[in-house]
Structures are given as C-alpha cells and as structure tokens.
Amino acid sequence: MTDTTRRDPPLTIPPDPEVVAEALTGLMTSAAAAVRATAQKAMSPDPLPYDPTTVARAWLDFNTAVMTSPAALMQAQMQGWQDWSALWRGFGERMMGGNPEPVATPERGDRRFSDPAWTEEPVYDWLKQAYLLSARRMQDFVAAAPVDDATRAQVDFAGRQLMNALSPSNWAHTNPQVARRTIASGGLSLLTGLTNLLDDVARGDGLISRRAPNDFELGRNVAATPGAVVFRNDLLELIQYAPTTDRVFRRPLLFVPPLVNKYYLFDLTPKASYLKWLVDQGHTVFVVSWANPDAAMSDKGLEAYVKDGVIAAMDAVAAATGEADVDLVSYCLGGTLTAMALAYLAQTGQGDRVASATLIAALVDFGDMGEWSVFTGKGDLDAFDRYLDRKGFVEAHDLTKLFATVRANDLIWSSVVTHYLLGDEARASDLLWWFDDGARIPARFLKEYGRDVLAGNRLKDAGGVTIDGVALDLSKIGTPVMLIALKDDHVSAWKSTYAQRTLFGGPTRFLMGGSGHNAGMINPPAANKHGYWVNAEAPADPEAWLAGAQKKDGSWWPEWQGWLGEMAADEKVKARKPGSGKLKALTAAPGDYVRVRH
C-alpha cells in the first residue's frame, strides 16, 4: 500500500551530484545482474507450471463468437458511446467550474485512487473515470457475450489482469503522487525505483521483493507464543503451547493449517495471534507445523497427509495429554484434509476421537471455484504435471505468484507503485512478512489434489476419494461441525462454504466473518474490526440466510469460542505444560521446520 497522504515538498536545490553518481553506479550494477539472470532463465530447461496457450485459445474462441453475433457488439458500442459522451460532458463542466456527478467511481476498498488529486484535479479525475469506465464496459461485455462458461471465465480473468496492469495509477506519467515525488527528488526516486526493478529481475523468481524494514524475527516477535515441539515425523512438527491459565478445558485443541505458506499466520505478533488467544481462553493448544519439502518427499500424497499428518498429530496429542478426544480446528486446505480425516475416522470406527470440528474458510465441494477455475483446465493440469515431474514439488515462489495474480492490485501493482515508481520502502507488516515466507508442496500431493479434489470435485461424492482403502463418505461424519466463512474471501467463497453444510452427517453450524481470506481470519477481538453474521436458521439459499442474519460488531472469535465452550460443558483440569505428559519437549517453539527456506 502506498502512502497517499504524504505531500512531497517542491525541489529547492538540485540533487547532490555524488548521490546521483552513486545511484547511477548502482543502476548499472543491477542492470548487469538482470541481464545475466534473464539470459540464464531463457536457457533453462524447466517447463512452465501452466499452459501459455490456454488464454490464447480462449480469446480466439471469444472473438469468433462475438464476430458471429454482431448484435451483442453493436449493443456494447451503443452503451459505450453513451458513457463516453457523458464523461466528456462532465469533463467540460468541470473545466468551466461546475461539479457534475461522476460517470464512474472506484469500488469500496480500491486504494489505487485514494490520493486527493484523483478527485480534486480535473485531468486526473478524467483519467481515473476513463479507466474505470473502460474496465466496467469490458467486464459487462464479457459477461453478456455468447460464449460457454469456461471461455468466459478465461477471458474475464485475462481481461481483468490486463485492465489492472493498465491502470493510470501504475504509470509514472499518469500518477499524481509519482509526478510530485519525481519533481521533488530531481528524478532520483525514478532511478531508485528502476534499480529496485532490475534487482528483482536479477533475483529470477518473478516476484516483487517487498522492501520494508526487517522488523520481524521468528520466535521473537512473530511465532513467539511460548511452547515446545513434542512430536516430529518427516511431514510435521507438533507444537504444544504453554498454558496461561491455572485450569484448562479437559479436551485439548489441535489446529491444522494449510500446506501453503507456514503455520504462523495464526501466530503473528502477540496482539494478532489467534493461537495465543486460544491459549488465553483456557485451551491446551497444539498446532501442526508442516515440513517444507524437498525432492525426497515428492511421493507424499493425500493419504500421507491425512494419516501421517492429521491423524498422526491426533495420536500425538492423545499421548501428550492422556485424553481420548480432541477439538479439531482447521483452515483452508487444512480444513479439506481435516474433512478427509473425519470421514476416515468415522468409517473405521474411530469417529468419537473428535468431539467437535471447525472448518474455517475451507472447501470440500469445489463445484464453484470462481476465478480459480481458470487454473484447472486439462491443458494447465497437464503442464503442471510436467513441471512437478521435473522438480518433485512446487516452488514456493510459484505458489506466491499464483495467489498474487488473483489479487493483483493489492499484491502486485501496489508494490510496483511503492518500490518502482516512488522508490520507497513499504511499512512493516507481519502479515506480508509471513506471505513472503513461502513453502513448497510435494508433487504427488498436488497431482492427486488437483485432479481428484479440485478439477474432479470427487470429495463431495460418496466413494470419490480413497484413503488407505477406505472410500470416503462425508455423510458418515457424525461429529458436530462448525463452518466459518469470510464474506470477501477470494479463495473459499462464502456461498460455497454455506452450501456444503448438508454434506456432513452430523449437526452443523454456520458463521460468517467479515473481510477476506487472511485478514478476516486474523481478527483479534481487541481490534474491534470487520464484524460477523449469525443466523440460527439454515435456508437452502445462502442469500436468504444472509438476509435473515444478525450482524454483530467486532471479531467472530468469541462467538465461535462460545459454541466450543458449550460443548465442552465446562470440564476443566489442571493446566498442562509442554513435555509434562508421555511426550517430552524436543525443542522450543516455533521449532525447526518453520525455519526451513529453499
């Protein structure tokens, strides 16, 4: 996010010649490194993790359909003529001192045009509205075009990526903040930004390096909740946290994070730590810290992560506490694995080992993946298989690029402006620091997950996915399940999350928090942000559920804790220290696996 409130002072003296010389020297050094890296990458035999022809074929099919249906094109042209006429009339009124209503305005939360000049200065206001109008007309045209859903999804995604890139906020000569900074610095800001760009090209991973103060350190101010690793296998370390209350709920709580990135999204700085908050509520908290794999783990698939992952962690929790049952809490892909484990346990006579299960921002029915569907076509899956066969895993930076592309304005273009056009550092952010600390995922897991769970959408069907000879059936799960969705989630859409409540065999509850996939999850009560929705009724239509829901202020965490506490029946025991049971402390939290970078 750029600093749009700061006004750069006008330049009063030329920049220091020594500073300019130093900047030019650094620029030339970075340029040489970028050329070497680009040449090496061009000669690399590594296959691409996607099919570059997919979008081209979709555009060809789209254009063919449009040209054979001229009525749709004519209608779009008529609407465009009306909109552009209104925009020019408004611009003329502004130039004459009037204050007309804008033809196009940014959506809520669009920070690209927050600088006052985008509204106060007529030329910049026209640029902003012209861009927004073009983007809106393009999306409306694609939505109404006579094409199949798969083609529409591909063209819509590619078109939005193009429009995101073409925003006037992303170009030095059309961004008012960049213009002010360039004048104030005598051009040094652009030299610095170009050096930053070349440094990133030289690094060769295709990512924009977040230049921010390095204020975070694992075990000191992130992933710093006191505890110890009490179990380890080749897939995971299991961390048990030290209690902060004299007595704790009898049932221990096991948290299962996704494989993407690392577990400490849930243990950021202490004021934002979900896991610390759970400890403070009186839970004996365990968390899985997944291994960051190399090629030796390429053959680890779904079965390994269910049995040697989730269920092995449950076995370790039982050994550490002596308790026969557990509260299982999970997030995103961790929730999908948890659902598989629940079905496996229920169908092997072990269902009573889980007293309650919470699936946060998690899917088991992938019938509607929204824009993520553009990555699951046959050509892309085949290309991804070739990539995985060569490497044995997916690189962390390739996963980061995928997630950043889906939220390009927040995770790509805002950094382009900050680091390349303004030559600035970004503010320190524990969430973005975590986002940059990626993790790999093994090849076999991704192949099975991509084809059977995502593209095939077989987990929702009885017998669609098999673990250790057991054909999983989610309807056999009798455990009470809480489904938690996040309203603006771009990964696990809330309507899809709501709809899957009927797939489980036991009682289900649904709760929806505000904000998006990560920010909505990390929402401590003290922040009093975002709000959440509750509704005891469960109509078939998710919009009907929302219409009848009560919106409450603040974090959803206490509401969910109330549900968990009701089922615990206030059974309390003396607090358990890590290593005090049958499993001894191996190393202090956050352990060793979280520190592995490749």
Secondary structure, DSSP 8 states (H G I E B T S, - for coil): ----S-------S---HHHHHHHHHHHHHHHHHHHHHHHHHHT-----SS-THHHHHHHHHHHHHHHT-HHHHHHHHHHHHHHHHHHHHHHHHHHTT-----S----TT-GGG-STHHHHSHHHHHHHHHHHHHHHHHHHHHHHSSS-HHHHHHHHHHHHHHHHHT-GGGSGGG-HHHHHHHHHHTTHHHHHHHHHHHHHHHH-SS-----------BTTTBS-S-EEEEEE-SSEEEEEE--SSSEEESS-EEEE--SSS-GGGGS-SGGG-HHHHHHHTT--EEEEEE----GGGTT--HHHIIIIIIIHHHHHHHHHH--S-EEEEEETHHHHHHHHHHHHHHHTT-GGGEEEEEEES--S--S--GGGGGG-SHHHHHHHHHHHHHHSEE-HHHHHHHHHHHTHIIIIIHHIIIIIIS-------HHHHHHTS---EEHHHHHHIIIIIIIS--TTSTTSSEETTEE--GGG--S-EEEEEETT-SSS-HHHHHHGGGGSSS-EEEEEESS-TTTTTS--GGG--S-EEE-S---SSHHHHHHT-EEESS-SHHHHHHHHHHHHTT-EEE---TTSSSS---EETT-SGGG---
